Every structure is written in C-alpha cells, then in structure tokens.
Amino acid sequence: MSVIGKVGSLWRYPVKSMRGEELQEAFVGFAGVYGDRVYAFQSAAAVKGFPYFTGREQESMLLYRPSFRYPECTAKPGNLAEAEAMGSGVTAVYADISEFVVDVETPAGERFAIDDPRLISVLREGIDDKHHLTLLRSHRAMTDCRPVSIFSLQTVRQLSSEVGSDVDKRRFRANIYADFESLNAFEEDELVGRNLRIGAKTTIAVVNRDSRCKMITLDPDTARQEPEIIRRLSRDHEGKAGIYGVVVVEGTVRPGDKIALLD
C-alpha cells in the first residue's frame, strides 16, 4: 500500500443539479456519499436512459440552495458506531427517507420544501412546456454513472492554465477533491482499474474516467455559460476529466485523510 495523496475537500449535493455543500466528514457507503443526490427532478421530455431535469435544461438550477432540515440525521447512519463495533463488516442501516427532508432556497430568496409544488413551478419558469416535472427520492445517490466521483486539484490547476483563467473546482461537482503528491495533472486517469484506500478503511474501486458535458461550462455562482473549458477538454483530453468509483468497503472520510493505492 502506497500513499499517493490526501483528501482536499468533501462535497455532497442533496438535490441533483442544485448547489452542493462542503462537508467536514462524510460517510461513504455502497450507495454513495450519505445524503448525496437523494432527490432529483424527472422530466417527461427526457430520454428514458437519463430521465433527469438538470442544469442542462435550466441553467439557474445550479443557484438553488438545498439544505437538510434535520442535519443530525443526514451526517451518517444512526447505528454506524454499533455496526462497526461488531467487527465483521456489518452494513449500517440508513435513516428513513422521511428524515432526509430538504428545504430549497431559490435564487430570488424564496424558500420551499422540496416537495412543495410551487418549487416545480419556479423551476419551470422560462422553459418549454414539454418539461412536466416530478420529484424523485432515493437512498441511492442519483449520480450520472457511479456512486462516487473524484477530481484532483492538480487537474483543476492545469485546466485553469489551459483556459487562461481560474477554473472553479465546483464546476466538476465531485464528491472528493484529491490533492495528489505527484502534482501531475490528470493523475487520476492512471487510477482506473485500481483500488484506493481513503482514510482508515474506506475502499473505492476506480472504474472509469468521467465524460464531461455542458454542466462544467456553467459558473457555479452565476450560472453563466463559458464554453471554452469543454472545448479544451474535447480537443486535448478526449472530453474527460475526473474519475468514477464504486465503494468496496464503507467508511467515514474527512478532509486531510490519506489516499493510498492498494494494488
């Protein structure tokens, strides 16, 4: 086992495509980061393979601020300590979905419960009527591909250099921003097919690189579109940046935790 870096920061996104929140501790389970993307909106106009309504359709969605109403219930499973104490890899029990209630603040400062029909009305403002929206709830993180996404700070810096302006890491909506010791940009690409130990025991199998889309062109503070970054990725990096992983061993991760290569 060799240490290759550390956790720079941890993030989760209670509602798919809305603003994320930085965490000082995250339980990383088989279903993804606890509380990550447990809500999403489905559009009747979307394709069956990807039924979600996101910032691709409503760019201002990135400016909506979701927050858990009962944060003490959404930090980690309630029986985590007891499950870990049993010492045989017992899987902790997730809280009931009713405890993951989210309130959402709109860019205009209005505040709605996640299931308030008025929120859907606001989200649909200015878009085609074909987007009939319904709310989805799930304990499984409704990510685009795999449960956990990782992006290196070195890659952020390299892309900033290539684009010619500071690129905000939040554009990439990763769960784990890694700070690698090698300082090489796109170092994470070499980890595909390898296993990582993060913190005391969390183990992630890296399965593929992350194909990027319009979402990374949207400024996380203004939702203004800046297409140069996707052009650069398409031209120089096969349109990919960051990696996806699946969780092999559940555990708690914190900023500063070591990232080690297991094989």
Buried (B, 14 or more C-beta within 10 A) or exposed (E): EEEBBBBBBBBBBBBBBBBBBEBEBBBBBEBBBBBBBBBBBBBEBBEEEEBBBBBBBBBBBBBBBBBBEEEEBBBBBBBBEEBBEEEEEBEBEBBEEEBBBBBBBBBEEEEBEBEBEEBBEBBBEEBEEEBEBEBBBBBBBBBBEBBBBBBBBBBBBBBBEBBEEEBEBBBBBBBBBBBBBEEBBBBBBBBBEBBBBBBEEBBBBBBBBBBBEBBBBBBBEEBEEBEEBBEBBEEEBEBBBBBBBBBBBBBBBBBEBBBBBEE
